[in-house]
Amino acid sequence: GVQEQACWALRHICAGSEPAGLARRQQAADAGALAALVRALDGHRAHAGVQEQACWALRHICAGSEPAGLARRQQAADAGALAALVRALDGHRAHAGVQEQACRVLSNICAGSDTAASARRQQAADAGALA
């Protein structure tokens, strides 16, 4: 469907660790992509394809340990990504792609040495990531 393809496109647009790729990640975040991806996860909970592609896109946008990358992680957490990712894991237990990508983006969002990283980790635990 359209949502899956939109998430797929965003996934690929935000890929890459070269300077242009980093700039695309930030541009996507500045344009509201993080909240849009959380809405896609929440609005299409039964659709494994949307779940997997949204996770991939979040994974790319939330990558990076530079200050802007840490800020994107926090933006994702503030948008509700951690709870949405736990719901994706719970709702698609038999879908390897959703499981893998949701775990990877949870790792991205929860990683970091910034002062907010500990709170993100606790937020993930509170959302059920350890269950």
All heavy atoms as an XYZ file, in Angstrom:
931
protein
N       0.799     -1.180      0.000
C       0.000      0.000      0.000
C       0.850      1.256      0.000
O       2.082      1.221      0.040
N       0.172      2.354     -0.009
C       0.823      3.652     -0.090
C       1.691      3.919      1.141
O       2.829      4.404      1.016
C      -0.220      4.782     -0.269
C       0.421      6.158     -0.176
C      -0.940      4.626     -1.589
N       1.187      3.616      2.328
C       1.965      3.864      3.542
C       3.262      3.060      3.542
O       4.314      3.573      3.906
C       1.140      3.530      4.785
C       0.057      4.527      5.078
C       0.626      5.857      5.546
O       1.582      5.911      6.316
N       0.026      6.940      5.097
N       3.166      1.801      3.143
C       4.370      0.970      3.098
C       5.387      1.533      2.118
O       6.578      1.625      2.427
C       4.012     -0.465      2.715
C       5.207     -1.386      2.674
C       4.848     -2.825      2.346
O       3.659     -3.117      2.083
O       5.763     -3.662      2.348
N       4.922      1.951      0.957
C       5.829      2.489     -0.044
C       6.422      3.829      0.390
O       7.605      4.107      0.123
C       5.106      2.631     -1.393
C       4.737      1.301     -2.016
C       5.941      0.406     -2.218
O       6.951      0.817     -2.774
N       5.846     -0.830     -1.757
N       5.637      4.636      1.078
C       6.160      5.910      1.580
C       7.256      5.665      2.617
O       8.302      6.335      2.596
C       5.026      6.745      2.176
N       7.027      4.706      3.503
C       8.046      4.368      4.502
C       9.285      3.793      3.834
O      10.420      4.101      4.227
C       7.479      3.388      5.533
S       6.203      4.098      6.602
N       9.074      2.973      2.818
C      10.183      2.376      2.061
C      11.018      3.474      1.404
O      12.251      3.457      1.464
C       9.634      1.405      1.024
C      10.666      0.700      0.209
C      11.326     -0.451      0.525
C      11.157      1.089     -1.077
N      12.193     -0.795     -0.475
C      12.112      0.135     -1.478
C      10.885      2.165     -1.924
C      12.791      0.225     -2.680
C      11.561      2.246     -3.129
C      12.509      1.277     -3.493
N      10.327      4.437      0.793
C      11.042      5.540      0.134
C      11.845      6.345      1.148
O      13.023      6.658      0.920
C      10.048      6.443     -0.595
N      11.237      6.661      2.281
C      11.936      7.422      3.316
C      13.134      6.643      3.842
O      14.204      7.215      4.091
C      10.968      7.760      4.442
C      11.401      8.805      5.450
C      11.839     10.098      4.774
C      10.275      9.075      6.425
N      12.965      5.336      3.981
C      14.071      4.474      4.410
C      15.281      4.667      3.505
O      16.411      4.830      3.972
C      13.602      3.023      4.372
C      14.705      2.017      4.389
C      14.173      0.641      4.034
N      15.283     -0.286      3.835
C      15.117     -1.539      3.453
N      13.918     -2.021      3.238
N      16.169     -2.303      3.288
N      15.062      4.633      2.208
C      16.172      4.723      1.261
C      16.712      6.143      1.121
O      17.925      6.325      0.954
C      15.769      4.126     -0.088
C      15.658      2.637     -0.020
N      16.752      1.817      0.015
C      14.579      1.829      0.062
C      16.369      0.556      0.105
N      15.046      0.547      0.138
N      15.850      7.119      1.201
C      16.299      8.511      1.119
C      17.227      8.838      2.283
O      18.219      9.551      2.122
C      15.095      9.473      1.080
C      14.349      9.325     -0.260
C      15.525     10.918      1.308
C      12.988     10.000     -0.284
N      16.932      8.291      3.449
C      17.698      8.616      4.665
C      18.856      7.665      4.915
O      19.513      7.753      5.958
C      16.755      8.634      5.865
S      15.546      9.973      5.746
N      19.147      6.795      3.992
C      20.279      5.872      4.135
C      21.576      6.602      3.787
O      21.568      7.610      3.090
C      20.093      4.662      3.220
N      22.669      6.068      4.285
C      23.982      6.595      3.938
C      24.620      7.351      5.078
O      23.960      8.112      5.777
N      25.907      7.119      5.257
C      26.635      7.790      6.336
C      27.570      8.881      5.812
O      28.301      9.488      6.598
C      27.433      6.758      7.140
O      28.320      6.064      6.294
N      27.539      9.138      4.516
C      28.336     10.218      3.950
C      27.673     11.553      4.312
O      26.525     11.566      4.751
C      28.469     10.049      2.432
C      27.229     10.404      1.619
C      26.091      9.384      1.664
O      26.230      8.315      2.267
O      25.036      9.700      1.083
N      28.358     12.672      4.165
C      27.772     13.962      4.568
C      26.391     14.230      3.967
O      25.511     14.745      4.663
C      28.809     14.989      4.091
C      30.111     14.238      4.176
C      29.768     12.830      3.741
N      26.188     13.877      2.715
C      24.869     14.102      2.108
C      23.800     13.241      2.774
O      22.658     13.678      2.954
C      24.923     13.820      0.607
N      24.156     12.005      3.137
C      23.204     11.132      3.830
C      22.838     11.682      5.197
O      21.665     11.651      5.601
N      23.835     12.194      5.913
C      23.567     12.798      7.219
C      22.657     14.016      7.077
O      21.755     14.228      7.891
C      24.885     13.192      7.895
C      25.836     12.039      8.236
C      27.151     12.586      8.776
C      25.209     11.071      9.209
N      22.888     14.786      6.038
C      22.048     15.964      5.796
C      20.616     15.557      5.473
O      19.661     16.207      5.930
C      22.634     16.807      4.660
N      20.447     14.469      4.711
C      19.087     13.999      4.389
C      18.362     13.530      5.645
O      17.164     13.773      5.805
C      19.134     12.885      3.347
C      19.543     13.357      1.959
C      19.349     12.274      0.904
N      20.081     11.049      1.194
C      21.336     10.793      0.789
N      22.005     11.715      0.101
N      21.922      9.644      1.083
N      19.071     12.849      6.548
C      18.458     12.426      7.819
C      17.925     13.631      8.577
O      16.802     13.619      9.082
C      19.489     11.718      8.701
C      19.884     10.379      8.236
C      20.933      9.814      9.174
N      21.539      8.632      8.570
C      22.648      8.083      8.996
N      23.289      8.589     10.039
N      23.123      7.008      8.400
N      18.768     14.653      8.670
C      18.360     15.834      9.422
C      17.209     16.547      8.724
O      16.276     17.021      9.377
C      19.538     16.788      9.613
C      19.242     17.887     10.606
C      18.887     17.341     11.974
O      19.585     16.499     12.525
N      17.786     17.820     12.541
N      17.276     16.631      7.415
C      16.203     17.279      6.658
C      14.882     16.547      6.879
O      13.835     17.176      7.063
C      16.559     17.317      5.172
C      15.580     18.095      4.329
C      16.027     18.170      2.874
O      16.997     17.546      2.462
N      15.302     18.938      2.098
N      14.925     15.208      6.869
C      13.707     14.425      7.105
C      13.164     14.679      8.508
O      11.957     14.888      8.694
C      13.999     12.937      6.898
N      14.054     14.682      9.499
C      13.618     14.934     10.877
C      13.011     16.327     11.000
O      11.948     16.502     11.615
C      14.787     14.763     11.841
N      13.660     17.309     10.392
C      13.160     18.685     10.453
C      11.802     18.825      9.772
O      11.008     19.691     10.154
C      14.157     19.650      9.811
C      15.446     19.793     10.604
O      15.480     19.398     11.792
O      16.438     20.295     10.016
N      11.532     17.980      8.786
C      10.264     18.034      8.055
C       9.142     17.259      8.748
O       8.020     17.223      8.239
C      10.470     17.492      6.639
N       9.444     16.636      9.897
C       8.397     15.923     10.628
C       8.319     14.434     10.362
O       7.332     13.788     10.720
N       9.363     13.862      9.768
C       9.336     12.442      9.414
C       9.217     11.530     10.627
O       8.564     10.490     10.554
C      10.576     12.069      8.602
N       9.826     11.897     11.740
C       9.790     11.019     12.913
C       8.354     10.846     13.412
O       7.902      9.721     13.634
C      10.708     11.554     14.009
C      12.189     11.521     13.638
C      13.005     12.395     14.575
C      12.711     10.095     13.628
N       7.641     11.931     13.557
C       6.241     11.841     13.991
C       5.391     11.124     12.943
O       4.497     10.343     13.290
C       5.684     13.235     14.274
N       5.657     11.365     11.663
C       4.899     10.699     10.604
C       5.126      9.188     10.636
O       4.183      8.403     10.431
C       5.286     11.266      9.238
N       6.351      8.766     10.901
C       6.635      7.330     10.974
C       5.962      6.692     12.184
O       5.441      5.568     12.091
C       8.146      7.091     10.993
C       8.834      7.384      9.667
C      10.340      7.528      9.858
C       8.498      6.306      8.642
N       5.924      7.399     13.301
C       5.199      6.877     14.466
C       3.714      6.772     14.146
O       3.062      5.775     14.497
C       5.457      7.747     15.719
C       4.546      7.336     16.874
C       6.916      7.646     16.135
N       3.162      7.749     13.449
C       1.750      7.672     13.048
C       1.514      6.484     12.117
O       0.481      5.809     12.205
C       1.309      8.972     12.374
C       1.100     10.115     13.353
C       0.365     11.298     12.713
N       1.006     11.811     11.518
C       1.964     12.743     11.512
N       2.405     13.246     12.650
N       2.478     13.171     10.377
N       2.463      6.209     11.229
C       2.325      5.046     10.341
C       2.338      3.758     11.157
O       1.527      2.853     10.907
C       3.449      5.035      9.301
N       3.246      3.657     12.123
C       3.280      2.467     12.985
C       1.960      2.306     13.730
O       1.407      1.205     13.801
C       4.434      2.567     13.982
C       5.838      2.369     13.434
C       6.876      2.789     14.470
C       6.064      0.927     13.006
N       1.457      3.382     14.289
C       0.222      3.313     15.076
C      -1.018      3.131     14.213
O      -1.959      2.451     14.620
C       0.070      4.572     15.931
C       0.982      4.564     17.145
O       1.455      3.476     17.543
O       1.216      5.652     17.704
N      -1.005      3.713     13.036
C      -2.188      3.653     12.180
C      -2.320      2.384     11.361
O      -3.395      2.113     10.807
N      -1.251      1.610     11.281
C      -1.249      0.393     10.454
C      -0.629     -0.763     11.234
O       0.242     -1.469     10.739
C      -0.481      0.649      9.155
C      -1.089      1.753      8.345
N      -2.133      1.559      7.486
C      -0.813      3.087      8.314
C      -2.479      2.712      6.948
N      -1.690      3.656      7.432
N      -1.114     -0.948     12.451
C      -0.525     -1.945     13.352
C      -0.585     -3.362     12.815
O       0.287     -4.173     13.111
C      -1.204     -1.887     14.718
C      -0.864     -0.638     15.479
C      -1.462     -0.663     16.857
N      -1.297      0.646     17.483
C      -1.796      0.959     18.649
N      -2.475      0.066     19.346
N      -1.603      2.160     19.136
N      -1.602     -3.688     12.039
C      -1.753     -5.058     11.544
C      -0.948     -5.317     10.273
O      -0.830     -6.464      9.849
C      -3.230     -5.364     11.289
N      -0.390     -4.302      9.670
C       0.297     -4.437      8.380
C       1.804     -4.575      8.612
O       2.506     -3.597      8.875
C      -0.002     -3.208      7.519
C       0.368     -3.380      6.084
N       1.679     -3.472      5.647
C      -0.394     -3.484      4.981
C       1.699     -3.609      4.342
N       0.438     -3.622      3.909
N       2.292     -5.798      8.485
C       3.709     -6.074      8.751
C       4.625     -5.274      7.837
O       5.698     -4.834      8.263
C       3.995     -7.568      8.620
N       4.239     -5.075      6.594
C       5.080     -4.324      5.661
C       5.279     -2.887      6.101
O       6.396     -2.355      6.039
N       4.215     -2.233      6.541
C       4.336     -0.859      7.045
C       5.211     -0.853      8.290
O       6.099      0.003      8.435
C       2.948     -0.250      7.347
C       3.096      1.087      8.067
C       2.141     -0.084      6.065
N       4.989     -1.814      9.185
C       5.764     -1.873     10.419
C       7.260     -2.007     10.118
O       8.086     -1.279     10.672
C       5.292     -3.044     11.291
C       3.838     -2.962     11.705
C       3.540     -1.816     12.636
O       4.082     -1.735     13.737
N       2.681     -0.908     12.216
N       7.590     -2.934      9.233
C       9.005     -3.166      8.925
C       9.652     -1.956      8.254
O      10.749     -1.539      8.633
C       9.159     -4.406      8.047
C      10.596     -4.740      7.743
C      10.774     -6.017      6.947
O       9.777     -6.625      6.509
O      11.940     -6.410      6.759
N       8.989     -1.394      7.260
C       9.575     -0.266      6.534
C       9.662      0.988      7.403
O      10.640      1.738      7.315
C       8.806      0.005      5.244
C       8.891     -1.128      4.236
C      10.318     -1.497      3.873
O      11.177     -0.642      3.694
N      10.586     -2.791      3.766
N       8.664      1.202      8.256
C       8.732      2.348      9.172
C       9.897      2.175     10.149
O      10.604      3.139     10.459
C       7.417      2.510      9.921
N      10.102      0.941     10.609
C      11.242      0.673     11.497
C      12.561      0.948     10.792
O      13.468      1.560     11.367
C      11.196     -0.768     12.007
S       9.918     -1.079     13.237
N      12.683      0.493      9.545
C      13.909      0.749      8.775
C      14.160      2.256      8.677
O      15.280      2.737      8.880
C      13.779      0.182      7.373
C      14.317     -1.175      7.138
C      13.593     -2.332      7.018
C      15.686     -1.551      6.918
N      14.439     -3.386      6.754
C      15.717     -2.936      6.690
C      16.877     -0.826      6.908
C      16.896     -3.620      6.442
C      18.067     -1.508      6.663
C      18.063     -2.893      6.434
N      13.100      2.999      8.322
C      13.263      4.452      8.157
C      13.653      5.110      9.478
O      14.562      5.953      9.516
C      11.976      5.058      7.599
N      12.986      4.729     10.561
C      13.363      5.264     11.877
C      14.802      4.914     12.212
O      15.536      5.741     12.758
C      12.430      4.710     12.959
C      11.061      5.356     13.073
C      10.157      4.515     13.961
C      11.179      6.774     13.605
N      15.186      3.702     11.892
C      16.568      3.262     12.160
C      17.576      4.175     11.473
O      18.562      4.601     12.078
C      16.733      1.827     11.690
C      18.111      1.279     11.886
C      18.157     -0.157     11.411
N      19.536     -0.522     11.135
C      19.901     -1.481     10.316
N      18.995     -2.212      9.696
N      21.162     -1.745     10.114
N      17.327      4.490     10.208
C      18.258      5.355      9.486
C      18.265      6.768     10.055
O      19.325      7.353     10.270
C      17.916      5.396      7.995
C      18.312      4.175      7.248
N      19.555      3.602      7.337
C      17.609      3.394      6.387
C      19.613      2.527      6.559
N      18.436      2.378      5.989
N      17.078      7.316     10.304
C      17.012      8.699     10.777
C      17.629      8.825     12.166
O      18.271      9.836     12.476
C      15.554      9.212     10.762
C      15.039      9.266      9.315
C      15.463     10.601     11.392
C      13.557      9.544      9.201
N      17.484      7.805     13.000
C      17.991      7.863     14.383
C      19.435      7.394     14.514
O      19.957      7.298     15.623
C      17.087      7.048     15.302
S      15.447      7.778     15.470
N      20.077      7.114     13.420
C      21.480      6.708     13.457
C      22.363      7.937     13.618
O      21.976      9.049     13.262
C      21.848      5.957     12.181
N      23.543      7.710     14.160
C      24.518      8.784     14.296
C      24.733      9.177     15.741
O      23.769      9.336     16.490
N      25.985      9.303     16.115
C      26.314      9.662     17.495
C      26.730     11.123     17.632
O      27.090     11.557     18.723
C      27.422      8.744     18.020
O      28.570      8.856     17.206
N      26.663     11.869     16.539
C      26.959     13.297     16.597
C      25.794     13.998     17.323
O      24.734     13.408     17.487
C      27.184     13.863     15.194
C      25.937     14.103     14.361
C      25.274     12.862     13.775
O      25.759     11.739     13.959
O      24.214     13.045     13.142
N      25.980     15.228     17.782
C      24.910     15.902     18.524
C      23.554     15.906     17.798
O      22.517     15.712     18.437
C      25.450     17.317     18.728
C      26.937     17.122     18.773
C      27.213     16.029     17.757
N      23.557     16.104     16.494
C      22.284     16.099     15.758
C      21.644     14.713     15.781
O      20.419     14.583     15.875
C      22.497     16.563     14.321
N      22.452     13.652     15.697
C      21.926     12.290     15.771
C      21.312     12.003     17.126
O      20.244     11.384     17.223
N      21.974     12.462     18.182
C      21.423     12.285     19.527
C      20.109     13.054     19.675
O      19.164     12.564     20.296
C      22.439     12.738     20.573
C      23.741     11.937     20.616
C      24.714     12.565     21.602
C      23.490     10.479     20.946
N      20.043     14.223     19.081
C      18.812     15.016     19.133
C      17.683     14.317     18.377
O      16.529     14.332     18.825
C      19.052     16.416     18.567
N      18.014     13.681     17.244
C      16.983     12.946     16.493
C      16.462     11.766     17.309
O      15.269     11.457     17.276
C      17.520     12.484     15.139
C      17.754     13.623     14.157
C      18.043     13.133     12.753
N      19.214     12.275     12.658
C      20.458     12.701     12.470
N      20.704     14.007     12.385
N      21.469     11.850     12.364
N      17.350     11.095     18.033
C      16.922     10.000     18.905
C      15.909     10.508     19.923
O      14.891      9.873     20.180
C      18.118      9.387     19.621
C      19.054      8.660     18.710
C      20.273      8.197     19.458
N      21.256      7.660     18.523
C      22.413      7.171     18.878
N      22.758      7.136     20.156
N      23.253      6.703     17.980
N      16.219     11.654     20.506
C      15.313     12.213     21.498
C      13.999     12.642     20.864
O      12.929     12.433     21.444
C      15.967     13.397     22.222
C      15.158     13.881     23.405
C      14.955     12.786     24.431
O      15.895     12.086     24.814
N      13.722     12.625     24.906
N      14.067     13.208     19.671
C      12.842     13.585     18.959
C      11.971     12.355     18.708
O      10.743     12.419     18.841
C      13.169     14.243     17.621
C      13.699     15.641     17.716
C      14.061     16.174     16.331
O      14.827     15.558     15.588
N      13.514     17.313     15.994
N      12.592     11.249     18.327
C      11.833     10.016     18.090
C      11.167      9.551     19.374
O       9.976      9.185     19.374
C      12.746      8.932     17.522
N      11.907      9.562     20.467
C      11.327      9.158     21.752
C      10.174     10.085     22.132
O       9.109      9.612     22.553
C      12.406      9.155     22.833
N      10.370     11.379     21.948
C       9.325     12.346     22.280
C       8.080     12.167     21.415
O       6.968     12.474     21.848
C       9.847     13.771     22.136
C      10.892     14.129     23.179
O      11.017     13.413     24.199
O      11.620     15.132     22.951
N       8.258     11.643     20.195
C       7.138     11.423     19.279
C       6.380     10.131     19.590
O       5.374      9.842     18.937
C       7.637     11.395     17.839
N       6.882      9.344     20.548
C       6.199      8.104     20.902
C       6.738      6.869     20.223
O       6.094      5.814     20.235
N       7.927      6.969     19.646
C       8.477      5.848     18.884
C       8.728      4.617     19.747
O       8.505      3.488     19.289
C       9.769      6.260     18.181
N       9.174      4.796     20.977
C       9.538      3.636     21.784
C       8.323      2.745     22.047
O       8.393      1.529     21.858
C      10.210      4.090     23.079
C      11.556      4.785     22.849
C      12.009      5.499     24.106
C      12.600      3.801     22.360
N       7.216      3.324     22.451
C       6.010      2.532     22.682
C       5.496      1.926     21.377
O       5.054      0.768     21.352
C       4.925      3.388     23.338
N       5.569      2.680     20.286
C       5.112      2.156     18.990
C       5.965      0.975     18.548
O       5.448     -0.004     17.981
C       5.142      3.265     17.938
N       7.263      1.030     18.816
C       8.152     -0.075     18.459
C       7.860     -1.318     19.296
O       7.858     -2.439     18.775
C       9.609      0.351     18.615
C      10.067      1.406     17.607
C      11.360      2.051     18.071
C      10.194      0.807     16.224
N       7.590     -1.132     20.559
C       7.231     -2.272     21.410
C       5.929     -2.898     20.918
O       5.803     -4.126     20.858
C       7.149     -1.845     22.892
C       6.547     -2.960     23.750
C       8.532     -1.463     23.403
N       4.963     -2.069     20.522
C       3.706     -2.601     19.973
C       3.963     -3.367     18.675
O       3.337     -4.408     18.426
C       2.695     -1.481     19.741
C       2.100     -0.943     21.029
C       0.927     -0.006     20.766
N       1.319      1.227     20.112
C       1.714      2.326     20.751
N       1.793      2.344     22.073
N       2.021      3.416     20.066
N       4.878     -2.881     17.844
C       5.211     -3.591     16.604
C       5.818     -4.951     16.917
O       5.467     -5.957     16.292
C       6.171     -2.755     15.754
N       6.722     -4.997     17.879
C       7.318     -6.273     18.276
C       6.262     -7.234     18.785
O       6.245     -8.418     18.425
C       8.372     -6.034     19.367
C       9.684     -5.414     18.915
C      10.465     -4.899     20.115
C      10.502     -6.412     18.118
N       5.374     -6.730     19.618
C       4.335     -7.570     20.205
C       3.318     -8.039     19.164
O       2.858     -9.175     19.196
C       3.634     -6.811     21.331
C       2.696     -7.688     22.124
O       3.121     -8.787     22.548
O       1.531     -7.284     22.324
N       3.008     -7.167     18.221
C       1.984     -7.482     17.224
C       2.460     -8.346     16.072
O       1.641     -8.869     15.312
N       3.762     -8.506     15.923
C       4.317     -9.257     14.791
C       5.420    -10.195     15.269
O       6.519    -10.213     14.730
C       4.834     -8.286     13.723
C       3.744     -7.435     13.150
N       2.917     -7.880     12.150
C       3.304     -6.205     13.494
C       2.027     -6.945     11.878
N       2.242     -5.916     12.681
N       5.089    -10.995     16.260
C       6.066    -11.898     16.875
C       6.654    -12.909     15.895
O       7.786    -13.343     16.067
C       5.431    -12.636     18.051
C       5.112    -11.723     19.203
C       4.463    -12.486     20.359
N       4.080    -11.586     21.429
C       4.853    -11.313     22.465
N       6.042    -11.861     22.575
N       4.435    -10.489     23.399
N       5.904    -13.280     14.876
C       6.372    -14.292     13.920
C       7.004    -13.682     12.675
O       7.421    -14.419     11.783
C       5.212    -15.208     13.516
N       7.086    -12.380     12.594
C       7.630    -11.718     11.399
C       9.069    -11.294     11.675
O       9.324    -10.319     12.388
C       6.773    -10.509     11.031
C       7.066     -9.978      9.665
N       8.195     -9.234      9.377
C       6.391    -10.094      8.500
C       8.191     -8.896      8.109
N       7.096     -9.412      7.552
N      10.004    -12.028     11.109
C      11.425    -11.798     11.389
C      11.866    -10.385     11.021
O      12.665     -9.769     11.744
C      12.284    -12.824     10.658
N      11.377     -9.853      9.916
C      11.785     -8.513      9.492
C      11.362     -7.445     10.475
O      12.141     -6.538     10.798
N      10.126     -7.525     10.960
C       9.659     -6.553     11.949
C      10.458     -6.708     13.232
O      10.905     -5.716     13.820
C       8.143     -6.706     12.220
C       7.711     -5.806     13.376
C       7.337     -6.393     10.966
N      10.664     -7.938     13.666
C      11.410     -8.179     14.901
C      12.831     -7.589     14.806
O      13.286     -6.892     15.711
C      11.480     -9.680     15.204
C      10.134    -10.306     15.527
C       9.584     -9.809     16.843
O      10.225     -9.916     17.882
N       8.376     -9.257     16.814
N      13.508     -7.892     13.716
C      14.886     -7.422     13.562
C      14.968     -5.905     13.511
O      15.777     -5.283     14.220
C      15.514     -8.022     12.303
C      16.930     -7.553     12.072
C      17.558     -8.129     10.808
O      16.932     -8.939     10.104
O      18.715     -7.748     10.538
N      14.148     -5.291     12.665
C      14.260     -3.844     12.485
C      13.768     -3.073     13.705
O      14.345     -2.044     14.063
C      13.529     -3.406     11.217
C      14.150     -3.970      9.957
C      15.656     -3.764      9.905
O      16.178     -2.702     10.215
N      16.375     -4.807      9.501
N      12.721     -3.552     14.361
C      12.251     -2.875     15.575
C      13.317     -2.951     16.667
O      13.554     -1.965     17.377
C      10.931     -3.477     16.056
N      13.980     -4.103     16.795
C      15.059     -4.219     17.781
C      16.218     -3.292     17.440
O      16.792     -2.644     18.332
C      15.548     -5.668     17.872
S      14.409     -6.755     18.747
N      16.552     -3.204     16.177
C      17.675     -2.340     15.786
C      17.383     -0.873     16.047
O      18.250     -0.130     16.511
C      18.031     -2.566     14.321
C      18.746     -3.878     14.105
C      19.165     -4.036     12.669
N      20.007     -5.212     12.542
C      20.706     -5.495     11.460
N      20.665     -4.690     10.413
N      21.443     -6.580     11.403
N      16.156     -0.441     15.741
C      15.854      0.978     15.970
C      15.687      1.252     17.462
O      16.067      2.332     17.940
C      14.657      1.461     15.123
C      13.340      0.930     15.615
C      14.612      2.982     15.085
N      15.170      0.295     18.227
C      15.158      0.468     19.684
C      16.573      0.676     20.201
O      16.828      1.543     21.049
C      14.534     -0.752     20.359
C      13.024     -0.745     20.552
C      12.538     -2.107     21.026
C      12.588      0.349     21.504
N      17.494     -0.119     19.681
C      18.895      0.024     20.070
C      19.424      1.400     19.701
O      20.096      2.057     20.514
C      19.727     -1.074     19.399
O      21.091     -0.896     19.679
N      19.133      1.861     18.488
C      19.594      3.187     18.061
C      19.075      4.282     18.980
O      19.823      5.159     19.406
C      19.152      3.488     16.622
C      20.077      2.922     15.588
O      21.012      2.189     15.896
N      19.803      3.228     14.331
N      17.777      4.241     19.254
C      17.166      5.310     20.046
C      17.677      5.288     21.485
O      17.901      6.329     22.090
C      15.626      5.215     19.994
C      15.127      5.506     18.570
C      14.997      6.192     20.982
C      13.644      5.238     18.368
N      17.883      4.095     22.028
C      18.287      3.981     23.433
C      19.779      4.171     23.647
O      20.225      4.378     24.776
C      17.846      2.626     23.992
S      16.049      2.522     24.148
N      20.558      4.096     22.599
C      22.011      4.257     22.726
C      22.358      5.720     22.924
O      21.583      6.607     22.599
C      22.704      3.715     21.478
N      23.535      5.939     23.446
C      24.026      7.302     23.561
C      24.581      7.592     24.935
O      24.238      6.920     25.915
N      25.430      8.582     24.967
C      26.016      9.007     26.226
C      25.482     10.374     26.631
O      25.938     10.946     27.622
C      27.545      9.049     26.105
O      27.918      9.926     25.061
N      24.529     10.894     25.862
C      23.924     12.168     26.216
C      23.100     11.992     27.490
O      22.739     10.879     27.866
C      23.071     12.710     25.067
C      21.999     11.738     24.594
O      22.307     10.545     24.456
O      20.856     12.169     24.359
N      22.818     13.069     28.160
C      22.127     12.987     29.442
C      20.717     12.412     29.306
O      20.199     11.829     30.257
C      22.052     14.358     30.119
O      21.429     15.276     29.231
C      23.442     14.866     30.472
N      20.114     12.514     28.141
C      18.758     12.005     27.938
C      18.734     10.507     27.626
O      17.668      9.898     27.656
C      18.072     12.780     26.819
N      19.888      9.901     27.332
C      19.913      8.489     26.944
C      19.373      7.585     28.043
O      18.620      6.638     27.767
C      21.327      8.072     26.551
N      19.734      7.853     29.269
C      19.247      7.043     30.380
C      17.722      7.110     30.470
O      17.055      6.089     30.696
C      19.883      7.503     31.688
O      19.413      6.719     32.758
N      17.182      8.283     30.287
C      15.717      8.436     30.322
C      15.060      7.698     29.162
O      13.987      7.100     29.330
C      15.336      9.917     30.294
N      15.694      7.705     27.986
C      15.142      6.959     26.843
C      15.146      5.465     27.140
O      14.197      4.757     26.816
C      15.923      7.264     25.567
C      15.729      8.669     25.041
C      16.246      8.845     23.620
N      17.654      8.564     23.460
C      18.633      9.462     23.605
N      18.353     10.707     23.952
N      19.898      9.126     23.397
N      16.228      4.993     27.742
C      16.290      3.570     28.095
C      15.192      3.209     29.090
O      14.531      2.178     28.956
C      17.674      3.221     28.631
C      18.749      3.253     27.549
C      20.073      2.692     28.016
N      20.834      3.622     28.849
C      21.660      4.541     28.370
N      21.831      4.696     27.071
N      22.334      5.323     29.200
N      14.977      4.062     30.068
C      13.902      3.805     31.047
C      12.533      3.864     30.377
O      11.651      3.063     30.681
C      13.985      4.790     32.209
C      13.014      4.458     33.327
C      13.266      3.093     33.925
O      14.393      2.759     34.294
N      12.231      2.251     34.005
N      12.374      4.805     29.462
C      11.096      4.926     28.738
C      10.822      3.658     27.945
O       9.696      3.181     27.903
C      11.131      6.149     27.826
C       9.831      6.447     27.126
C       9.923      7.678     26.230
O      10.942      8.370     26.173
N       8.854      7.944     25.529
N      11.859      3.094     27.305
C      11.687      1.846     26.554
C      11.299      0.715     27.493
O      10.389     -0.076     27.186
C      12.970      1.503     25.798
N      11.961      0.626     28.637
C      11.623     -0.409     29.613
C      10.194     -0.243     30.102
O       9.429     -1.225     30.191
C      12.617     -0.381     30.781
N       9.798      0.987     30.394
C       8.440      1.256     30.865
C       7.397      0.914     29.801
O       6.268      0.540     30.135
C       8.289      2.721     31.278
C       9.089      3.076     32.527
O       9.550      2.146     33.244
O       9.264      4.288     32.774
N       7.776      1.023     28.525
C       6.851      0.693     27.429
C       6.729     -0.808     27.210
O       5.895     -1.242     26.422
C       7.311      1.376     26.144
N       7.583     -1.591     27.878
C       7.493     -3.040     27.765
C       8.584     -3.679     26.946
O       8.492     -4.850     26.581
N       9.646     -2.943     26.654
C      10.721     -3.494     25.820
C      11.419     -4.686     26.457
O      12.031     -5.489     25.760
C      11.746     -2.409     25.493
N      11.335     -4.827     27.766
C      11.995     -5.938     28.437
C      11.068     -7.115     28.656
O      11.515     -8.159     29.148
C      12.559     -5.471     29.787
C      13.575     -4.336     29.701
C      13.988     -3.893     31.094
C      14.773     -4.755     28.891
N       9.806     -6.970     28.313
C       8.828     -8.056     28.543
C       8.954     -9.160     27.515
O       9.424     -9.010     26.447
C       7.415     -7.483     28.513
